[in-house]
């Protein structure tokens, strides 16, 4: 969200008011607001949802409508990206790759 400089405080207050309630919604794993380090008028909202169905339910909520209602306070249209992840890996994947590479390229 690229906010008009004179509306920055108003948008920030709106976003902050959304954090706790959205985080308590069914299926919400995380919800955060991040400011661009080079431009204090640019905000990124990043949320993680257990299922796409729960995200879809959130996008139909009054709370999401409030977010969409901030469009008159923005310097450019809001940009939304939805990423769907079918699987995730952790440290075990890193260890497996490193073990494999040691066999191929021993030190």
MOPAC internal coordinates of N, CA, C and O (Angstrom, degrees):
PM7 1SCF
backbone

  N    0.0000 0     0.00 0     0.00 0    0    0    0
  C    1.4453 1     0.00 0     0.00 0    1    0    0
  C    1.5175 1   108.21 1     0.00 0    2    1    0
  O    1.2310 1   120.54 1   -58.91 1    3    2    1
  N    1.3325 1   116.57 1   121.09 1    3    2    1
  C    1.4608 1   121.42 1   176.48 1    5    3    2
  C    1.5329 1   106.69 1  -102.34 1    6    5    3
  O    1.2310 1   120.85 1   -76.89 1    7    6    5
  N    1.3270 1   115.99 1   103.11 1    7    6    5
  C    1.4585 1   122.99 1  -171.53 1    9    7    6
  C    1.5263 1   111.22 1   -88.84 1   10    9    7
  O    1.2310 1   121.03 1   -37.23 1   11   10    9
  N    1.3210 1   115.64 1   142.77 1   11   10    9
  C    1.4719 1   119.56 1   172.42 1   13   11   10
  C    1.5277 1   107.72 1   -59.83 1   14   13   11
  O    1.2310 1   119.83 1   -46.71 1   15   14   13
  N    1.3401 1   117.92 1   133.29 1   15   14   13
  C    1.4679 1   120.00 1  -175.51 1   17   15   14
  C    1.5246 1   114.21 1   -52.85 1   18   17   15
  O    1.2310 1   120.00 1   141.08 1   19   18   17
  N    1.3109 1   117.61 1   -38.92 1   19   18   17
  C    1.4684 1   120.65 1  -178.77 1   21   19   18
  C    1.5309 1   112.53 1   -73.60 1   22   21   19
  O    1.2310 1   119.93 1   168.95 1   23   22   21
  N    1.3255 1   117.73 1   -11.05 1   23   22   21
  C    1.4649 1   122.49 1  -179.72 1   25   23   22
  C    1.5310 1   112.44 1  -108.80 1   26   25   23
  O    1.2310 1   120.39 1  -175.23 1   27   26   25
  N    1.3296 1   116.85 1     4.77 1   27   26   25
  C    1.4610 1   121.97 1  -174.87 1   29   27   26
  C    1.5232 1   112.44 1   -57.89 1   30   29   27
  O    1.2310 1   120.21 1   132.73 1   31   30   29
  N    1.3219 1   117.20 1   -47.27 1   31   30   29
  C    1.4632 1   120.78 1  -178.44 1   33   31   30
  C    1.5314 1   111.05 1   -64.04 1   34   33   31
  O    1.2310 1   120.47 1   137.16 1   35   34   33
  N    1.3127 1   116.71 1   -42.84 1   35   34   33
  C    1.4686 1   121.65 1  -179.73 1   37   35   34
  C    1.5317 1   111.12 1   -61.85 1   38   37   35
  O    1.2310 1   120.55 1   134.72 1   39   38   37
  N    1.3278 1   116.55 1   -45.28 1   39   38   37
  C    1.4629 1   120.50 1   179.52 1   41   39   38
  C    1.5269 1   109.90 1   -65.96 1   42   41   39
  O    1.2310 1   120.10 1   136.76 1   43   42   41
  N    1.3253 1   117.41 1   -43.24 1   43   42   41
  C    1.4606 1   120.70 1   179.95 1   45   43   42
  C    1.5251 1   110.86 1   -59.16 1   46   45   43
  O    1.2310 1   119.95 1   136.65 1   47   46   45
  N    1.3261 1   117.71 1   -43.35 1   47   46   45
  C    1.4619 1   120.86 1   178.72 1   49   47   46
  C    1.5349 1   111.06 1   -62.76 1   50   49   47
  O    1.2310 1   120.62 1   140.03 1   51   50   49
  N    1.3157 1   116.41 1   -39.97 1   51   50   49
  C    1.4672 1   120.77 1   177.98 1   53   51   50
  C    1.5227 1   110.39 1   -63.50 1   54   53   51
  O    1.2310 1   120.49 1   134.44 1   55   54   53
  N    1.3242 1   116.67 1   -45.56 1   55   54   53
  C    1.4618 1   120.50 1  -178.89 1   57   55   54
  C    1.5244 1   111.52 1   -65.07 1   58   57   55
  O    1.2310 1   120.42 1   136.54 1   59   58   57
  N    1.3168 1   116.80 1   -43.46 1   59   58   57
  C    1.4709 1   120.70 1   179.77 1   61   59   58
  C    1.5296 1   110.12 1   -60.98 1   62   61   59
  O    1.2310 1   120.44 1   141.78 1   63   62   61
  N    1.3283 1   116.77 1   -38.22 1   63   62   61
  C    1.4707 1   119.65 1  -179.96 1   65   63   62
  C    1.5238 1   112.18 1   -66.89 1   66   65   63
  O    1.2310 1   119.95 1   163.62 1   67   66   65
  N    1.3264 1   117.69 1   -16.38 1   67   66   65
  C    1.4584 1   121.63 1  -178.77 1   69   67   66
  C    1.5255 1   113.12 1   -90.36 1   70   69   67
  O    1.2310 1   119.57 1   158.20 1   71   70   69
  N    1.3062 1   118.43 1   -21.80 1   71   70   69
  C    1.4652 1   121.62 1  -171.05 1   73   71   70
  C    1.5309 1   112.73 1   -58.47 1   74   73   71
  O    1.2310 1   120.02 1   119.97 1   75   74   73
  N    1.3149 1   117.57 1   -60.03 1   75   74   73
  C    1.4703 1   120.41 1  -175.49 1   77   75   74
  C    1.5303 1   112.39 1   -62.29 1   78   77   75
  O    1.2310 1   118.92 1   131.01 1   79   78   77
  N    1.3430 1   119.67 1   -48.99 1   79   78   77
  C    1.4680 1   118.53 1  -179.27 1   81   79   78
  C    1.5333 1   113.46 1   -63.38 1   82   81   79
  O    1.2310 1   120.61 1   140.24 1   83   82   81
  N    1.3219 1   116.43 1   -39.76 1   83   82   81
  C    1.4618 1   119.08 1   179.58 1   85   83   82
  C    1.5232 1   110.13 1   -66.28 1   86   85   83
  O    1.2310 1   120.40 1   139.55 1   87   86   85
  N    1.3178 1   116.85 1   -40.45 1   87   86   85
  C    1.4621 1   120.94 1   178.86 1   89   87   86
  C    1.5164 1   113.67 1   -61.71 1   90   89   87
  O    1.2310 1   120.15 1   159.29 1   91   90   89
  N    1.3306 1   117.33 1   -20.71 1   91   90   89
  C    1.4664 1   121.77 1   179.59 1   93   91   90
  C    1.5372 1   112.57 1   -93.44 1   94   93   91
  O    1.2310 1   120.42 1   175.08 1   95   94   93
  N    1.3287 1   116.80 1    -4.92 1   95   94   93
  C    1.4621 1   119.47 1   179.96 1   97   95   94
  C    1.5248 1   110.26 1   -67.47 1   98   97   95
  O    1.2310 1   121.30 1   -31.96 1   99   98   97
  N    1.3188 1   115.12 1   148.04 1   99   98   97
  C    1.4575 1   120.53 1   178.86 1  101   99   98
  C    1.5288 1   109.52 1   -57.99 1  102  101   99
  O    1.2310 1   121.17 1   -53.48 1  103  102  101
  N    1.3161 1   115.38 1   126.52 1  103  102  101
  C    1.4611 1   121.25 1   176.66 1  105  103  102
  C    1.5061 1   115.38 1    91.57 1  106  105  103
  O    1.2310 1   119.31 1   169.14 1  107  106  105
  N    1.3243 1   118.92 1   -10.86 1  107  106  105
  C    1.4596 1   120.71 1   179.55 1  109  107  106
  C    1.5302 1   109.13 1   -77.83 1  110  109  107
  O    1.2310 1   120.68 1   -62.53 1  111  110  109
  N    1.3211 1   116.31 1   117.47 1  111  110  109
  C    1.4606 1   121.58 1   178.44 1  113  111  110
  C    1.5197 1   111.41 1   -90.50 1  114  113  111
  O    1.2310 1   120.42 1   148.16 1  115  114  113
  N    1.3305 1   116.80 1   -31.84 1  115  114  113
  C    1.4643 1   120.80 1   176.15 1  117  115  114
  C    1.5270 1   109.13 1  -162.55 1  118  117  115
  O    1.2310 1   121.49 1   -25.96 1  119  118  117
  N    1.3342 1   114.75 1   154.04 1  119  118  117
  C    1.4681 1   121.25 1   178.53 1  121  119  118
  C    1.5170 1   106.90 1  -153.22 1  122  121  119
  O    1.2310 1   120.12 1   -61.67 1  123  122  121
  N    1.3093 1   117.37 1   118.33 1  123  122  121
  C    1.4571 1   120.09 1  -177.85 1  125  123  122
  C    1.5117 1   112.79 1  -139.62 1  126  125  123
  O    1.2310 1   121.56 1   -24.18 1  127  126  125
  N    1.3261 1   114.62 1   155.82 1  127  126  125
  C    1.4619 1   123.01 1   177.26 1  129  127  126
  C    1.5190 1   106.97 1  -113.28 1  130  129  127
  O    1.2310 1   120.52 1   -48.17 1  131  130  129
  N    1.3089 1   116.62 1   131.83 1  131  130  129
  C    1.4642 1   121.48 1  -178.42 1  133  131  130
  C    1.5202 1   109.24 1  -129.87 1  134  133  131
  O    1.2310 1   120.81 1   -42.14 1  135  134  133
  N    1.3347 1   116.05 1   137.86 1  135  134  133
  C    1.4582 1   122.14 1   178.73 1  137  135  134
  C    1.5195 1   109.32 1  -100.34 1  138  137  135
  O    1.2310 1   120.51 1   -40.86 1  139  138  137
  N    1.2901 1   116.64 1   139.14 1  139  138  137
  C    1.4603 1   122.07 1   176.35 1  141  139  138
  C    1.5298 1   108.30 1   -65.54 1  142  141  139
  O    1.2310 1   119.37 1   -48.48 1  143  142  141
  N    1.3187 1   118.81 1   131.52 1  143  142  141
  C    1.4670 1   120.78 1  -177.44 1  145  143  142
  C    1.5259 1   112.78 1   -70.68 1  146  145  143
  O    1.2310 1   120.03 1   161.58 1  147  146  145
  N    1.3144 1   117.55 1   -18.42 1  147  146  145
  C    1.4606 1   120.80 1   179.90 1  149  147  146
  C    1.5279 1   112.81 1   -98.62 1  150  149  147
  O    1.2310 1   120.32 1   164.48 1  151  150  149
  N    1.3474 1   117.00 1   -15.52 1  151  150  149
  C    1.4618 1   120.10 1  -177.82 1  153  151  150
  C    1.5245 1   108.64 1  -147.47 1  154  153  151
  O    1.2310 1   120.42 1   -73.69 1  155  154  153
  N    1.3191 1   116.81 1   106.31 1  155  154  153
  C    1.4745 1   121.29 1  -176.63 1  157  155  154
  C    1.5207 1   113.47 1   -67.01 1  158  157  155
  O    1.2310 1   120.07 1   171.88 1  159  158  157
  N    1.3213 1   117.46 1    -8.12 1  159  158  157
  C    1.4661 1   121.24 1   178.82 1  161  159  158
  C    1.5288 1   112.54 1   -95.06 1  162  161  159
  O    1.2310 1   120.43 1  -176.43 1  163  162  161
  N    1.3151 1   116.77 1     3.57 1  163  162  161
  C    1.4637 1   120.86 1   178.01 1  165  163  162
  C    1.5212 1   108.54 1  -108.65 1  166  165  163
  O    1.2310 1   121.05 1   -57.26 1  167  166  165
  N    1.3264 1   115.59 1   122.74 1  167  166  165
  C    1.4664 1   122.50 1   179.59 1  169  167  166
  C    1.5186 1   109.75 1  -117.94 1  170  169  167
  O    1.2310 1   121.40 1   -35.74 1  171  170  169
  N    1.3113 1   114.93 1   144.26 1  171  170  169
  C    1.4609 1   121.96 1   172.48 1  173  171  170
  C    1.5120 1   107.73 1  -120.81 1  174  173  171
  O    1.2310 1   120.70 1   -50.38 1  175  174  173
  N    1.2947 1   116.27 1   129.62 1  175  174  173
  C    1.4623 1   121.67 1   173.35 1  177  175  174
  C    1.5167 1   105.84 1  -106.10 1  178  177  175
  O    1.2310 1   121.14 1   -54.82 1  179  178  177
  N    1.3089 1   115.42 1   125.18 1  179  178  177
  C    1.4619 1   119.64 1   179.35 1  181  179  178
  C    1.5218 1   107.51 1  -124.05 1  182  181  179
  O    1.2310 1   121.47 1   -56.21 1  183  182  181
  N    1.3117 1   114.79 1   123.79 1  183  182  181
  C    1.4565 1   119.49 1   177.98 1  185  183  182
  C    1.5204 1   109.10 1  -128.67 1  186  185  183
  O    1.2310 1   121.88 1   -26.28 1  187  186  185
  N    1.3081 1   114.00 1   153.72 1  187  186  185
  C    1.4582 1   121.01 1   178.91 1  189  187  186
  C    1.5265 1   107.57 1  -127.43 1  190  189  187
  O    1.2310 1   120.95 1   -48.03 1  191  190  189
  N    1.3168 1   115.79 1   131.97 1  191  190  189
  C    1.4657 1   121.88 1  -175.64 1  193  191  190
  C    1.5178 1   110.10 1  -123.71 1  194  193  191
  O    1.2310 1   120.89 1   -36.31 1  195  194  193
  N    1.3025 1   115.90 1   143.69 1  195  194  193
  C    1.4638 1   121.57 1  -178.40 1  197  195  194
  C    1.5316 1   110.93 1   -61.75 1  198  197  195
  O    1.2310 1   120.30 1   136.43 1  199  198  197
  N    1.3398 1   117.03 1   -43.57 1  199  198  197
  C    1.4619 1   120.55 1   179.94 1  201  199  198
  C    1.5291 1   109.94 1  -135.95 1  202  201  199
  O    1.2310 1   120.85 1   -20.24 1  203  202  201
  N    1.3066 1   115.98 1   159.76 1  203  202  201
  C    1.4578 1   121.16 1   176.88 1  205  203  202
  C    1.5260 1   109.63 1   -66.09 1  206  205  203
  O    1.2310 1   120.15 1   145.40 1  207  206  205
  N    1.3183 1   117.32 1   -34.60 1  207  206  205
  C    1.4651 1   121.09 1   178.93 1  209  207  206
  C    1.5273 1   110.34 1   -60.16 1  210  209  207
  O    1.2310 1   119.85 1   137.77 1  211  210  209
  N    1.3383 1   117.89 1   -42.23 1  211  210  209
  C    1.4688 1   121.18 1   179.53 1  213  211  210
  C    1.5271 1   110.90 1   -68.49 1  214  213  211
  O    1.2310 1   120.01 1   144.30 1  215  214  213
  N    1.3296 1   117.59 1   -35.70 1  215  214  213
  C    1.4643 1   120.76 1   174.86 1  217  215  214
  C    1.5238 1   109.77 1   -64.90 1  218  217  215
  O    1.2310 1   120.52 1   135.69 1  219  218  217
  N    1.3187 1   116.61 1   -44.31 1  219  218  217
  C    1.4699 1   120.28 1   179.28 1  221  219  218
  C    1.5271 1   110.89 1   -59.22 1  222  221  219
  O    1.2310 1   120.42 1   139.07 1  223  222  221
  N    1.3262 1   116.81 1   -40.93 1  223  222  221
  C    1.4610 1   121.06 1   178.11 1  225  223  222
  C    1.5342 1   109.70 1   -61.46 1  226  225  223
  O    1.2310 1   120.60 1   136.87 1  227  226  225
  N    1.3412 1   116.46 1   -43.13 1  227  226  225
  C    1.4742 1   120.93 1   178.17 1  229  227  226
  C    1.5322 1   110.75 1   -61.10 1  230  229  227
  O    1.2310 1   120.21 1   138.37 1  231  230  229
  N    1.3327 1   117.21 1   -41.63 1  231  230  229
  C    1.4656 1   120.20 1  -177.62 1  233  231  230
  C    1.5262 1   112.24 1   -67.25 1  234  233  231
  O    1.2310 1   119.91 1   165.56 1  235  234  233
  N    1.3231 1   117.78 1   -14.44 1  235  234  233
  C    1.4617 1   122.05 1   176.47 1  237  235  234
  C    1.5297 1   112.07 1   -95.53 1  238  237  235
  O    1.2310 1   120.33 1   178.30 1  239  238  237
  N    1.3341 1   116.97 1    -1.70 1  239  238  237
  C    1.4636 1   121.32 1  -173.86 1  241  239  238
  C    1.5257 1   112.34 1   -79.64 1  242  241  239
  O    1.2310 1   121.32 1   -18.52 1  243  242  241
  N    1.3328 1   115.08 1   161.48 1  243  242  241
  C    1.4687 1   121.23 1   175.01 1  245  243  242
  C    1.5279 1   110.39 1   -62.51 1  246  245  243
  O    1.2310 1   120.71 1   143.77 1  247  246  245
  N    1.3269 1   116.25 1   -36.23 1  247  246  245
  C    1.4665 1   120.67 1  -179.24 1  249  247  246
  C    1.5355 1   110.49 1   -61.82 1  250  249  247
  O    1.2310 1   120.38 1   136.74 1  251  250  249
  N    1.3158 1   116.88 1   -43.26 1  251  250  249
  C    1.4656 1   120.40 1   178.38 1  253  251  250
  C    1.5244 1   109.90 1   -67.04 1  254  253  251
  O    1.2310 1   120.34 1   145.64 1  255  254  253
  N    1.3328 1   116.96 1   -34.36 1  255  254  253
  C    1.4687 1   120.68 1   176.77 1  257  255  254
  C    1.5204 1   111.08 1   -62.10 1  258  257  255
  O    1.2310 1   120.26 1   144.01 1  259  258  257
  N    1.3257 1   117.11 1   -35.99 1  259  258  257
  C    1.4681 1   120.95 1   176.45 1  261  259  258
  C    1.5272 1   109.28 1   -62.34 1  262  261  259
  O    1.2310 1   120.54 1   135.78 1  263  262  261
  N    1.3197 1   116.56 1   -44.22 1  263  262  261
  C    1.4632 1   120.55 1   177.80 1  265  263  262
  C    1.5273 1   110.64 1   -59.15 1  266  265  263
  O    1.2310 1   120.43 1   132.61 1  267  266  265
  N    1.3149 1   116.79 1   -47.39 1  267  266  265
  C    1.4600 1   120.50 1   179.94 1  269  267  266
  C    1.5221 1   111.48 1   -65.40 1  270  269  267
  O    1.2310 1   120.35 1   154.45 1  271  270  269
  N    1.3387 1   116.94 1   -25.55 1  271  270  269
  C    1.4615 1   121.71 1   179.05 1  273  271  270
  C    1.5198 1   113.93 1   -72.71 1  274  273  271
  O    1.2310 1   120.31 1   171.12 1  275  274  273
  N    1.3218 1   117.01 1    -8.88 1  275  274  273
  C    1.4717 1   119.65 1   178.92 1  277  275  274
  C    1.5281 1   112.04 1   -79.36 1  278  277  275
  O    1.2310 1   119.72 1   179.77 1  279  278  277
  N    1.3219 1   118.13 1    -0.23 1  279  278  277
  C    1.4627 1   120.53 1  -174.10 1  281  279  278
  C    1.5299 1   113.35 1   -57.03 1  282  281  279
  O    1.2310 1   119.39 1   150.30 1  283  282  281
  N    1.3201 1   118.76 1   -29.70 1  283  282  281
  C    1.4701 1   120.56 1   178.98 1  285  283  282
  C    1.5308 1   111.94 1   -73.92 1  286  285  283
  O    1.2310 1   120.44 1   170.14 1  287  286  285
  N    1.3303 1   116.76 1    -9.86 1  287  286  285
  C    1.4621 1   121.80 1  -179.72 1  289  287  286
  C    1.5295 1   111.95 1  -100.70 1  290  289  287
  O    1.2310 1   120.76 1  -174.90 1  291  290  289
  N    1.3219 1   116.16 1     5.10 1  291  290  289
  C    1.4588 1   120.96 1  -174.82 1  293  291  290
  C    1.5254 1   112.06 1  -104.41 1  294  293  291
  O    1.2310 1   121.26 1   -30.23 1  295  294  293
  N    1.3252 1   115.19 1   149.77 1  295  294  293
  C    1.4585 1   121.44 1   178.39 1  297  295  294
  C    1.5253 1   111.23 1   -79.20 1  298  297  295
  O    1.2310 1   120.41 1   159.49 1  299  298  297
  N    1.3279 1   116.81 1   -20.51 1  299  298  297
  C    1.4638 1   122.00 1   177.94 1  301  299  298
  C    1.5300 1   107.99 1  -150.69 1  302  301  299
  O    1.2310 1   119.99 1   -17.48 1  303  302  301
  N    1.3219 1   117.62 1   162.52 1  303  302  301
  C    1.4741 1   119.66 1  -178.05 1  305  303  302
  C    1.5386 1   111.98 1   -57.49 1  306  305  303
  O    1.2310 1   121.15 1   -34.12 1  307  306  305
  N    1.3153 1   115.41 1   145.88 1  307  306  305
  C    1.4565 1   121.39 1   179.29 1  309  307  306
  C    1.5294 1   109.23 1   -64.34 1  310  309  307
  O    1.2310 1   120.73 1   -38.24 1  311  310  309
  N    1.3171 1   116.20 1   141.76 1  311  310  309
  C    1.4652 1   121.64 1   178.01 1  313  311  310
  C    1.5292 1   107.54 1  -111.69 1  314  313  311
  O    1.2310 1   121.00 1   -51.38 1  315  314  313
  N    1.3175 1   115.69 1   128.62 1  315  314  313
  C    1.4615 1   120.84 1   179.03 1  317  315  314
  C    1.5241 1   108.04 1  -124.83 1  318  317  315
  O    1.2310 1   121.21 1   -46.82 1  319  318  317
  N    1.3287 1   115.30 1   133.18 1  319  318  317
  C    1.4606 1   121.49 1   175.11 1  321  319  318
  C    1.5151 1   108.02 1  -126.84 1  322  321  319
  O    1.2310 1   120.88 1   -45.04 1  323  322  321
  N    1.3182 1   115.92 1   134.96 1  323  322  321
  C    1.4645 1   121.15 1   177.57 1  325  323  322
  C    1.5247 1   107.09 1  -118.09 1  326  325  323
  O    1.2310 1   120.95 1   -58.42 1  327  326  325
  N    1.3210 1   115.79 1   121.58 1  327  326  325
  C    1.4603 1   121.91 1   177.45 1  329  327  326
  C    1.5196 1   107.97 1  -109.33 1  330  329  327
  O    1.2310 1   120.89 1   -48.51 1  331  330  329
  N    1.3089 1   115.90 1   131.49 1  331  330  329
  C    1.4562 1   121.34 1   177.60 1  333  331  330
  C    1.5217 1   107.71 1  -110.07 1  334  333  331
  O    1.2310 1   120.98 1   -52.35 1  335  334  333
  N    1.3201 1   115.73 1   127.65 1  335  334  333
  C    1.4571 1   121.17 1  -178.50 1  337  335  334
  C    1.5228 1   107.96 1  -114.91 1  338  337  335
  O    1.2310 1   120.89 1   -54.90 1  339  338  337
  N    1.3236 1   115.90 1   125.10 1  339  338  337
  C    1.4633 1   119.01 1  -178.45 1  341  339  338
  C    1.5186 1   112.56 1   -88.11 1  342  341  339
  O    1.2310 1   120.22 1   157.25 1  343  342  341
  N    1.3227 1   117.18 1   -22.75 1  343  342  341
  C    1.4590 1   119.67 1   176.88 1  345  343  342
  C    1.5295 1   109.09 1  -157.12 1  346  345  343
  O    1.2310 1   121.20 1   -20.74 1  347  346  345
  N    1.3075 1   115.30 1   159.26 1  347  346  345
  C    1.4560 1   120.57 1   177.24 1  349  347  346
  C    1.5208 1   109.03 1  -134.14 1  350  349  347
  O    1.2310 1   121.02 1   -23.68 1  351  350  349
  N    1.3081 1   115.65 1   156.32 1  351  350  349
  C    1.4524 1   121.89 1   177.70 1  353  351  350
  C    1.5188 1   108.19 1  -131.39 1  354  353  351
  O    1.2310 1   121.01 1   -20.27 1  355  354  353
  N    1.2971 1   115.67 1   159.73 1  355  354  353
  C    1.4571 1   120.51 1  -179.34 1  357  355  354
  C    1.5162 1   111.79 1  -127.18 1  358  357  355
  O    1.2310 1   121.60 1    34.22 1  359  358  357
  N    1.3117 1   114.54 1  -145.78 1  359  358  357
  C    1.4567 1   121.90 1  -175.42 1  361  359  358
  C    1.5226 1   112.56 1   -59.39 1  362  361  359
  O    1.2310 1   120.23 1   150.32 1  363  362  361
  N    1.3352 1   117.17 1   -29.68 1  363  362  361
  C    1.4628 1   119.30 1   179.70 1  365  363  362
  C    1.5229 1   111.21 1   -60.80 1  366  365  363
  O    1.2310 1   119.78 1   146.35 1  367  366  365
  N    1.3261 1   118.03 1   -33.65 1  367  366  365
  C    1.4652 1   121.67 1   177.63 1  369  367  366
  C    1.5261 1   110.73 1   -68.48 1  370  369  367
  O    1.2310 1   120.65 1   139.03 1  371  370  369
  N    1.3219 1   116.36 1   -40.97 1  371  370  369
  C    1.4736 1   120.86 1   178.06 1  373  371  370
  C    1.5220 1   109.55 1   -62.46 1  374  373  371
  O    1.2310 1   120.51 1   132.57 1  375  374  373
  N    1.3318 1   116.64 1   -47.43 1  375  374  373
  C    1.4676 1   120.83 1  -179.33 1  377  375  374
  C    1.5240 1   111.81 1   -61.88 1  378  377  375
  O    1.2310 1   119.96 1   139.47 1  379  378  377
  N    1.3276 1   117.68 1   -40.53 1  379  378  377
  C    1.4636 1   121.60 1   179.49 1  381  379  378
  C    1.5214 1   111.49 1   -63.29 1  382  381  379
  O    1.2310 1   120.25 1   136.29 1  383  382  381
  N    1.3248 1   117.13 1   -43.71 1  383  382  381
  C    1.4637 1   121.17 1   179.34 1  385  383  382
  C    1.5309 1   110.21 1   -65.83 1  386  385  383
  O    1.2310 1   120.35 1   136.22 1  387  386  385
  N    1.3132 1   116.93 1   -43.78 1  387  386  385
  C    1.4679 1   120.17 1  -179.39 1  389  387  386
  C    1.5274 1   110.87 1   -64.59 1  390  389  387
  O    1.2310 1   120.17 1   141.28 1  391  390  389
  N    1.3135 1   117.28 1   -38.72 1  391  390  389
  C    1.4628 1   121.29 1   178.74 1  393  391  390
  C    1.5325 1   109.83 1   -64.54 1  394  393  391
  O    1.2310 1   121.09 1   136.47 1  395  394  393
  N    1.3282 1   115.52 1   -43.53 1  395  394  393
  C    1.4634 1   120.88 1   179.41 1  397  395  394
  C    1.5296 1   110.38 1   -62.38 1  398  397  395
  O    1.2310 1   120.31 1   136.89 1  399  398  397
  N    1.3331 1   117.02 1   -43.11 1  399  398  397
  C    1.4622 1   121.25 1  -178.03 1  401  399  398
  C    1.5296 1   111.37 1   -66.94 1  402  401  399
  O    1.2310 1   119.97 1   147.12 1  403  402  401
  N    1.3175 1   117.67 1   -32.88 1  403  402  401
  C    1.4772 1   120.65 1   177.47 1  405  403  402
  C    1.5160 1   110.80 1   -64.64 1  406  405  403
  O    1.2310 1   120.15 1   145.12 1  407  406  405
  N    1.3482 1   117.32 1   -34.88 1  407  406  405
  C    1.4663 1   120.04 1   178.48 1  409  407  406
  C    1.5242 1   110.39 1   -70.15 1  410  409  407
  O    1.2310 1   120.68 1   143.33 1  411  410  409
  N    1.3343 1   116.31 1   -36.67 1  411  410  409
  C    1.4558 1   120.77 1  -178.07 1  413  411  410
  C    1.5366 1   111.59 1   -78.05 1  414  413  411
  O    1.2310 1   120.91 1   137.96 1  415  414  413
  N    1.3061 1   115.87 1   -42.04 1  415  414  413
  C    1.4648 1   121.87 1  -177.43 1  417  415  414
  C    1.5372 1   109.92 1  -124.52 1  418  417  415
  O    1.2310 1   119.47 1  -107.18 1  419  418  417
  N    1.3182 1   118.62 1    72.82 1  419  418  417
  C    1.4686 1   119.22 1  -179.68 1  421  419  418
  C    1.5282 1   110.26 1   -65.37 1  422  421  419
  O    1.2310 1   121.11 1   -31.06 1  423  422  421
  N    1.3062 1   115.48 1   148.94 1  423  422  421
  C    1.4729 1   119.63 1  -179.95 1  425  423  422
  C    1.4896 1   110.77 1   -94.18 1  426  425  423
  O    1.2310 1   120.10 1   180.00 1  427  426  425

